[in-house]
Amino acid sequence: MSDFWGLSEGGSAADNVSGEFDAGGGNMQPIPSDTNVLAAIDEAKWAKNQKGDEFISLRWSVIGPEEFANRKIFQKLWVTDFDPSAAAKGEDKAVAKRDKAKKMLAAIDSNAGGKLLAKPVMPTDESMTLHLTNKPMIIKVMLWEMTDRMTGDVARGNWVGAVSSKVTAKVSTPEEIANRKADMAHHQSKAVGAASRASRDLDGDSIPF
């Protein structure tokens, strides 16, 4: 009978009785803003938020450059219902964002062969999976930041700012990526300093004398 806990290099996982294990890796830094990468959609489907508002959910998988390979970037396209964040600013803003989402979807489909654009009907999960997935193109990756009002911690991630044909656009060079990493590090350093100063000011204000 084979040992389920046996390890490929010999020994057994059962030998680890300390209850501790570090898989390594840690938190990955997001891709620097304004970086062009080669990517392909590997999942395309309709989804809903908690209130039932419907949008198209796309998941991009980065192909190159190699240092970002296999990174996943998620994109929401509010092509039918209004984006709640835009709707909160007024109907005009929500309508404009919906139009922009449709233009983005049209550009993606055009780079993927234009099969969805050829029919004036709402795409289905099946048609998007068939016509949009596994079609490499260039996407411009942008950076979003969100500050936790309670802790001051800053969460960061990536979003898709633009799409282009891999024939007409190029992946960012190592030099461009290095410069953008330096800019991102400088920006993060300034943000940490500002958060630290705000925390000290708050502590000072809370002193009762």
C-alpha positions in Angstrom: 0.0 0.0 0.0 1.4 3.4 -1.0 2.0 6.0 1.7 -0.4 9.0 1.0 1.9 11.3 3.1 5.1 10.2 1.2 7.1 13.1 -0.4 8.7 13.1 -3.8 12.1 13.9 -2.4 11.8 11.2 0.3 10.5 11.3 3.8 6.9 12.0 4.8 4.7 14.9 5.5 3.7 13.1 8.6 7.2 13.9 10.0 6.1 17.5 10.3 4.5 17.4 13.8 5.2 21.0 14.7 2.0 22.3 13.1 3.9 25.0 11.2 4.5 25.4 7.5 5.4 28.4 5.4 4.6 28.0 1.7 6.6 31.1 0.8 5.7 33.7 -1.8 4.0 36.3 0.4 1.9 39.1 -1.1 2.8 39.8 -4.8 3.3 43.4 -5.8 0.8 44.5 -8.4 1.9 45.2 -12.0 3.1 48.8 -12.3 0.5 51.2 -13.7 0.6 52.0 -17.5 2.4 48.7 -18.2 1.5 46.9 -21.5 1.3 43.1 -21.2 0.3 40.3 -23.6 -2.7 38.6 -22.2 -5.7 36.5 -23.1 -9.1 36.1 -21.5 -9.5 32.6 -19.9 -13.0 33.1 -18.5 -15.9 35.2 -19.7 -19.3 35.1 -18.2 -22.3 37.1 -17.0 -22.3 37.8 -13.2 -24.3 39.7 -10.6 -23.5 41.7 -7.6 -25.3 41.3 -4.2 -28.2 43.5 -5.3 -28.7 41.5 -8.5 -27.2 44.1 -10.9 -25.7 42.3 -13.9 -22.4 42.8 -15.6 -19.9 40.9 -17.8 -17.0 39.4 -15.8 -13.7 38.8 -17.6 -10.6 37.1 -16.3 -7.4 37.9 -18.1 -4.3 35.7 -17.8 -1.0 37.4 -18.5 1.3 35.7 -21.0 4.2 38.1 -21.1 6.5 39.5 -20.1 7.7 36.4 -18.2 8.0 38.1 -14.8 4.2 38.7 -14.9 3.2 35.4 -16.6 0.1 33.7 -15.3 -1.0 36.8 -13.3 -4.8 37.1 -13.3 -6.5 40.5 -13.8 -10.3 40.7 -13.4 -12.5 43.1 -15.4 -16.1 44.1 -14.9 -18.0 45.5 -17.9 -21.3 47.1 -17.0 -22.9 46.9 -20.4 -26.5 46.5 -19.3 -27.2 47.5 -15.7 -25.6 50.6 -14.3 -22.4 50.4 -12.4 -23.5 51.3 -8.8 -20.5 53.5 -8.2 -21.2 55.5 -11.3 -25.0 55.6 -10.6 -24.3 57.2 -7.3 -22.9 60.2 -9.2 -26.0 60.6 -11.3 -27.6 58.9 -14.3 -25.5 60.8 -16.9 -22.3 59.3 -15.3 -23.8 55.8 -15.3 -25.0 56.0 -18.9 -21.5 57.3 -20.0 -19.8 54.4 -18.2 -22.2 51.9 -19.7 -21.3 53.3 -23.2 -17.6 53.1 -22.4 -18.0 49.5 -21.3 -19.7 48.6 -24.6 -16.9 50.2 -26.5 -14.4 48.3 -24.5 -16.2 45.0 -25.1 -16.4 45.9 -28.8 -12.6 46.5 -28.9 -11.9 43.2 -27.2 -14.2 41.3 -29.6 -12.6 43.1 -32.6 -9.2 42.0 -31.5 -10.5 38.5 -31.0 -12.0 38.2 -34.5 -15.2 40.3 -34.3 -17.7 37.4 -34.1 -19.8 39.0 -31.4 -20.0 42.3 -33.2 -21.3 40.5 -36.3 -24.6 39.9 -34.5 -26.8 42.6 -32.9 -27.7 40.4 -29.9 -26.7 40.2 -26.3 -23.8 37.7 -26.0 -24.3 34.6 -23.9 -21.8 32.9 -21.6 -21.4 30.3 -24.4 -20.7 32.8 -27.2 -18.3 34.8 -25.1 -16.4 31.7 -24.1 -16.2 30.6 -27.7 -15.2 33.9 -29.2 -13.3 35.8 -26.6 -11.2 33.3 -24.7 -7.7 32.3 -25.6 -7.2 35.2 -28.0 -4.0 37.0 -27.1 -3.9 40.8 -27.3 -2.2 43.7 -25.6 -3.8 45.2 -22.5 -2.7 48.3 -20.6 -2.6 47.5 -16.9 -3.5 50.2 -14.5 -3.2 50.4 -10.7 -6.0 50.9 -8.2 -5.5 51.8 -4.6 -8.0 51.7 -1.7 -7.3 52.9 1.9 -8.9 51.2 4.8 -10.4 54.1 6.8 -10.0 52.2 10.1 -6.4 50.9 9.8 -4.9 53.2 7.2 -3.6 50.2 5.3 -3.6 50.6 1.5 -4.8 47.7 -0.7 -3.6 47.7 -4.3 -4.5 45.8 -7.4 -4.7 46.0 -11.2 -7.4 46.8 -13.7 -7.6 46.9 -17.5 -7.3 50.5 -18.8 -7.1 49.8 -22.5 -6.9 47.0 -25.1 -5.0 46.8 -28.4 -4.1 44.4 -31.1 -0.9 42.6 -30.6 -0.1 43.6 -34.2 -0.2 47.3 -33.5 0.9 47.5 -29.9 4.0 46.2 -28.0 4.6 44.8 -24.6 6.4 47.2 -22.3 10.2 46.9 -22.4 12.2 45.8 -19.3 13.5 49.4 -19.0 10.0 50.8 -19.1 8.8 48.3 -16.5 11.8 49.1 -14.2 11.1 52.8 -14.4 7.4 52.3 -13.6 8.4 50.0 -10.7 10.6 52.8 -9.3 7.7 55.3 -9.7 5.4 52.9 -7.9 7.8 52.4 -5.0 8.3 56.1 -4.6 4.5 56.7 -4.6 4.0 53.9 -2.0 6.7 55.3 0.2 5.0 58.7 0.1 1.7 57.1 0.9 3.1 55.2 3.9 4.7 58.4 5.2 1.4 60.3 4.9 -0.5 57.5 6.6 2.1 57.5 9.4 1.8 61.2 9.9 -2.0 61.0 10.0 -1.8 58.3 12.6 0.5 60.4 14.8 -1.8 63.4 14.5 -4.7 61.3 15.5 -2.9 59.9 18.5 -1.9 63.4 19.5 -5.5 64.7 19.2 -6.7 61.8 21.4 -4.5 62.8 24.4 -6.8 64.2 27.1 -4.5 67.0 28.3 
